[in-house]
């Protein structure tokens, strides 16, 4: 099962947990000398984005502005922002490491993160925009019991956000400790403070533009590095592949499927979690409320898919390039042979590649971009969490829709500060922990608790509040239970001799349970309330298909 552990650690990287690089360990990561170039570039980025936050604060006058930028973001801008939310520094570092170590297996793994986007494009994008206003709970509770379903949806979103924030904050601390030479707690506090500033003062407008800038920087940096690397192979992919096979210890085997897919159950479960978990992530769903109409929502996914696909291809080619350029250079690789150890023990060959092809200046630029990407992702997460607390729980459940915009904004900002404090505390607490299991848990919960309720509320006439609530809770509890009983927690974290649940990924088991219990308790619900909820599907279907009655974009 060692290959599964390594797969999970790479998944942790994709989600933002740069503490683990394709099987690396936190203990292996060594604090580097102070990187003045990287810190200087990072400070420039921070000052620039703080300026954007100040500008955004002047334009944020209402709850619609704060949560969704008033619905005034174009489809292209939103697509780039979604790409910025999804393309983390960890994608660059972790997946390139997997290609470096495993070749074709790393490519297969990369593709698995991409295939969730057609699901969002064809099943959800337009309906999310037409039916929702600010949050996932707006859609789930559209025709169902507002108090119960909105409360469950809000807590489901908060659970995903909190677990994801832990991964992000630990990843930020370890990455900055490694690349910038800062102490771990300082790095975590810096990320937390900047996250709170972006969200509290600038809201969705600031968060969107930070994500757009970060996406442009990451794409530009990756393409620039790829161009410099490919120039050494005459810009010929066949030449690159031939030399990579010759240099790698596994030879031609790196061009064939390997151990990653040796366990089909885990492979399928992982795929289900990634595909449907992506569609259940609250900070991704929230982005579809920022565009003016369903057409722009569809365009958002189309644009995001293009940029994300391009970036993943770049990452794979960088991994192959690193095999030849880094893996055979004694100054980066001990002994100069694949299978040895990267100098510094950090398992991040793409950072060594940056230094090899672009020198210290380019290395500093890439380091700064890596830090910037984490800021963008945690800002989106914090905004999704704050909106669940303020809009769903406070304004709709506690105040029954009677809260003024000023009151809701005040609670949102308090929630943002609270989430920032929680994120910093949890990030420091989990410094020495193996956080790989949190990634499986996050995607498992999103796929098992959020996605079934979301997709059935949109497409199934027979869904009732009782079915949605029980099915969602079953999905949430089973996903957590399966991860706790798996090797990642039961053995590695809790120290038991053998796992009670034999697989690392919960989605293949928890998601069907969620769908089954949602169906069972809906079809057996014969109450008057259930009859009214079923009758309300027709109006919801018309609005979901046409957008008639959907919230309009506000003018700034």
N, C-alpha and C positions, 0 to 999 in steps of 0.2 A: 504493500500500500504506500510505499515511499513516494512513488510517482504522483499519488493523489495529494499527498501533503505538499509536494512541490507545486502541483497545479493550484491548490488553494492559496499558496503564498503568492503566486503570480496573480491570482484573482484579487487578493488583498491589495496588490500593487495597482491593479486597474481601478479599484474602487477608491484609491487614494492612499492606501497604506504602504508608503514607500519604505517602511521598516523592513519589509521582506522583499527580496529581489530574486525571483525565480528559485526559491528554495533557500535563500539566505536566512540568516538569523540575526536578531538584534544584537546579540553578543559579538557578532563578527564585525559590526560596523564601528569603525574607529574614528574618533574626532580628528578632523583635518586642521592644518594651519589656517589661520584667518585668511579668507579669500576676499581681498579688498576690491577687486574688480567686480566680483559677483555682488557684494554688498552695495557697492556704488550704483550698479545698474538696478538692483532691487529698490534702493532708496528713490531713484528716479521714477520707477514704476509706481511706488507708493505715493509719492508727491503728486504725480499725474492723476492717479485714481482718486486721491483725496480731493483734487480740484473738480473731478467729475462728480464726486459725491456732493460737494458744495453746490455745483450747478444743478444737480438733480433735486437737492433739497428745496431750491427755489421753485421748482416745477411740481413738487409733491404737495398738493393742497387737499386731497380727499383720500378716502380709503381705497377707491378705485385706482388712483395714482400710485398709492403705496404698495398695494398688493399686485397690481397688474399693469403698471405704467399707463393707466387709463385706457388700456386696449389700443394704444397708439403705436405699437412697434410693428414695423412692416414684416412681411413673411420672410424676406431675405435676412433682415437683421435678426429676427427671432431664430431662424435656422442657424445662423452663425453663433448666436448665444447658446442654443441647445448643444451645438457641437462643442462649444467651449465648456459647457457643463459636463459633457460626456468624455471629452479628450483630456484626461488628467496627465500630470507629469508622470504618474505611475504607469499610464499606458505606454508612454515613451520608454520609461526605464524598465518596467517589468516584462512587457511583451517582447521587447527587443532582446532582453536577457533570455527569454524562453527560446526564441529563434536561435540565439547564439549557442545555447546549450543543447537544444533538441531539434533544430531545423524544422522539418515539416510539421511536427507536432505543435510547435509554437505558432505556425501559420494557421493550422486548424483551430487552435484555441482562439486566435485573433478573430477569425471569421465568426466564431460562435457568439462573440460580443456584438457583432454587426447585424445578425439576422433578426433581432427583435424589432428593428425599425420598420420593416414592411408591415408587421402586425400593428404597430402604432399608426402607420400611414393609412392602411385600408380599413381597420376596425374602429379606431378611436379618435383620430385627430379632429375631424369635422364635428363629431358628436360632442367631444369634450368642449369645444368652443361654443357650440350652440346651446348646450344644456347647462354648462357651469358658469360661475361668475368669478369666484376667487379661489376656491379650493376643491379638492377631490370630493369632500363631503357634500358640497352643493349638488353634485350629480347623483351620488349614492342615495341621498335623502330626497330627491326631487319629488317622488310620488309616495315615498314611504314615511314612516313615523319620524318626524324631525328630531325629537329629543334622543331617542334610542339610537337611531342609525347615524345621526350626525355625531353623537358622542363616541360611538364605536369607531367611525371613520377617522375622527380626530385623534383618538388614542392610537389607532393603527398607524396613522401618519407619523405621530410623535415617536412611536416605537422605532419605526424605520429610520427616522431622522436621527434619533439619539444613538442608535447602534452605528449608523453611517458616520456620525460626527466623531465617535470614538476612533474609528478607523482613520478618518481624515486627520484628526489631531495627533494621534500617535505617529502616523506617517509624516506629518509636517515636522514634528519634533525630531524624529530620527533623520529625516532628509536634511533638515537645516543644520542639525548637529554635525552631519557628515560633510556637507558641502560648504557651509559657511563658517564652521568652527565655533558656533555659538553653543552655550549650554542648553541641554534639552528643555528644562522648565522655561527658560527665557524664550526659546523659539515657540513653545506652545502658547505662552502668554501674548507674545507679539501677534501671532495668528488670531488668537481670540479677541484681542482688542481691536484689530483692524476689521475683523468680521463684524463686530458690534457697531463700529463706526459706519461701515458701508450700509448695513441694514437699517440701523436706527435712524440715520439722517437722510439717506438717499433712497431707501426702499427698493422697489423693483426697477426703477429707472437706473439707479446707480449700479445695482447688481447686474442688470442686462449689459450695460456698457463695459463694465469690468470683464464680464464673460466674453464679450465680443473682442475686446483688446487682447485678452489672454489667448483666445482662439487664433487670432491673427499672428501673434508672437510665436505661439507654439508651432503653427503650420509653417510660418516663415523659417523658424529655426530648424525644424525638421527637414524641410525641403533644401535649405541652404547646406546643411550637413550632408544630406544625401548627394547633392550635386558635387560637393568637394570629395566625397568618398568615391562616387562613381567615376570621377575623372581619372582615378587611378586604375580603372578597369576599361577605359575607353568608352564609357557609357554603354557598355554591353553587358546585359544581364546574364547571358550565357557564360561569358568569361568570368563574371563574378561567381556564379554557381559552381563552375568547374574548379576554380581556385579554392572555394569554400570547402568543397568535398575533399580536395587534396589536403587541406590544412586541418580539418576536423578529425579528432581521434576516432569518430564513428564512421568516417569515410562516406560512402554512398548511402549509408543507412539514414543520414539526416534528410534525404530527399524522399523517404518513405514513412508511412504512419508507424508510430512506435508504441511505447508503453502507455501513452496518454489515453488511448482508447482500448486498453487491454480489458478494462472492467466496463462492459456495456451498460450495466445498471447505473453506475455512478456517472458515466458519460451522458446518458439520457437525462438523468435527474439534474445534472449540472446544466445541460442545455435548456431544459424546461425552466429552471430557475432564472437563467440569464435572459431568455426570451420574454417570458411573462413577468418576471420580476422587474425588468426595465420598464414595462408598461404600467407597473404598479408603484413606481417611485414617485413620491409626492412632489419633489422639487422639479421633476421632469414634466409631470402632468400640469403643474402650475404654469408652466411656460406657455401653454396653449391658450390661456386666458389673456395673454398680453397683446394678441393680434386683433384687428378690428372685425374679422369675420371668418367663416369656415374656410373660404377659399385661401386666405392667407395662412390659416392653420395647416392646411394640406401642403401649401408651398413651403412652410417652415420645415416640415418633416422631409420633404424632398431635398431641400437645400442642405439640411443637417446630414442627411444620409450621404450626400455627395462628398461633403467635407470630411465626415467621419471615415467613409470608405477610403478616400485618398490618404488620410493620415495613417490608417492601419496598414495600407500597402507600403507607405514610406517606412513605417516602423519595422515591417518584415525585412525590407531591403537593408535597413540599417543593421539589423541583427546579423544578416549574412555578411555584410561589409565588415562588421566587427570581428567575425571569425578570422578573416584574412589579415586585416590591418592591425587589430589589437591582439588577437590570439597568437600571432607570430612575432610580436615585438617585445623583447625582453624588458624594456622599460615599463611596460604595462602588465606583463604577464610573467609570473615567476617561472623561470625555465624556458619561457618562450614556446610552450607547447599547449595545445588544447588538452584540458584535463588537469592542468595545474591550478594555481590560484591567482586571481587578479590581485595585483599589488594593492594593499590597503584592505583586502578581504571584503570589499563592499559589493561585489557581484553586480556592478553596474557598468557593463562594458561600453554602453553607448556614451557615458560620460568620458571614458578614456578615449573613445573614438572622436569625440568633440575636440579634445585636446590634441589628438594626433593629427587631425586634418585642419584644425583652425587655430591651434595654439591656446595660450592662456586666456586671451581676450574672448574667443568664442566659447571656451569652457565657462568663463564667468557669465557670459550672456545666457547660456543654456541653464546654468545654475539659478540665475535670477528668474528666468521664465518658469523653471520648475517650482519655485516658491510662489510665484504669482498665480500659477494654476490652482494651487491649493486654496489660496485666498478666494478665488472665484467660486470654487465648488462649495466651500463651507459657507459662503455668503448665501448661495442659493438654498442650501439646507436650512440655515438659520431662518431665512424668510419663510420657507414652507412650514417650519415648526411654529414660528411666531403667529402666522396666519391661522393655523389650526387652533392655537390657544385663544387668540383674540376674536377671530371671526366666528369660528364654529362653537367653541365652548362658552366663551363669555357673551358675545353679542347674540347668538342664536339660541343657545340652550339656557344659559343663566338669565339673560335679559329678555328672552323671547322676541328678539328683533326690535326692541324699543331703545337700544343704546344709540346715542348720537355718534356721528362720525368722529367728533373730538374725543369722546370717551373711548371708542374702539381704537383710535390711533394711539391714545395714551397707553392702553393695555398692550397693544402690539409692541410699542417701544420698550415697555417694561419686560415683556416676554422675551424680546430680543436680547436685552441685557442679561436676563436670567439664563437664557440658553447659552450665551457666551460664557458666563461663569461656570455653568454645568459642564460645558465642553472643555474648558481649561482644566477643571478639577479632574474630570474623567480621563482626559489625555495624560495628565501627570500620574494618575493612579495606575493606568494600564501601560506605563512605560516599559516594564519588564515582562509583560504578558505576551504570549503568542496570540495575536488578534486575528489570525486567519479564519478561525471559526466564526467570528462576527460577520465576515463577509457572506459566508454561506447562510448564516442566520438572517442577515438583512435581505438578501435576495429571496430567500425562502419565505419570509414573512410577506414581502411585497407581492410575491407570486401566489401565496396561499391565502392571505387575509384580504389584501386590497384588490387584486386583480379579479378574483371571482365575483365579488360584490359589485365591482365597477362594471364589468362586461355584462353580467346578468341584469343589472339594473337598466342598462341601455337596450339590451336585445331580447330579454325574456319577459313576456307579458305576465307569466305566472308568479314572478318573484313577489314575496311578501316581506314585511318587516321582520316577522318571526324567523323566516327562513334565512334572510340576509344576516341577522344578528347571530343566530346559532351557527350557521355555516362559517361566518367570518371568525367567530371565536374559536371554532374547531380548527380552522386553518392556522390561526395565530398560535394556539396552544400546541398543536401537533408539530408545527415547524420548530418551535422552541424546544419541545421535548425531544424530537429526533436529533437535533444538533447537540443537546446536552448529553444524550445517551450515546453519541457517536465517539469515535476515537479522538477527534479533535478536542473534545471537552472531557469526556469520561476518563480517558486514559492520560492525555497530554496535560490537561489542566488540573484535573482532580486526582490523578495518580492511581487510578484503579488498574488492575492487571489486564482487563480485556473490555472492549466496548459492548454495551447491551444492544446497540443498533449498529449493524455491520457496515453502513454506508456513510459517506462524508456529507452528502447533499440530501436535503429533505424534500425538495419540490416534487419529485416523482410520487411521493407517498402522501405528503400533506396537502398538495393542491387537489388531487382527486377527492380526498376526504372532505375538503371545503366545498367543492362542487356538489358532492353527494348529499351532504347534510343540508346544504342550502336548498337543493331540490326537494329532499324528503320533507323538511319542515315547512316548505312553502305549499306543496301539493296537499299536505294534510291539514293545512290551516283553513278552516271553514268559517272563520269569524266574519262579522260584518265589516270590520276594519280591513281585512284582507280582500273582501269583495270590492271595496272602494278603491284599494290600491291597484287591483288588477284592472278595474275600469279606467283608472287614470293613465294607463299605459298609452292609450290612443293619442291623447293630447301630447304626451311626452314624445311619442314616436314622430308626430308631425313636426314638432319643434326641433327634434334631433336631426331630422332629414332636411328641413327647409331653413331653419334658423329664425323662423317667424317668432318674435317675442324674446329673442336672445338679447343679452345686455349689449348695448352699443358702445363703441369707443367714445371716450370723452375728449373734448378739445382742450389743448393746453394753452 
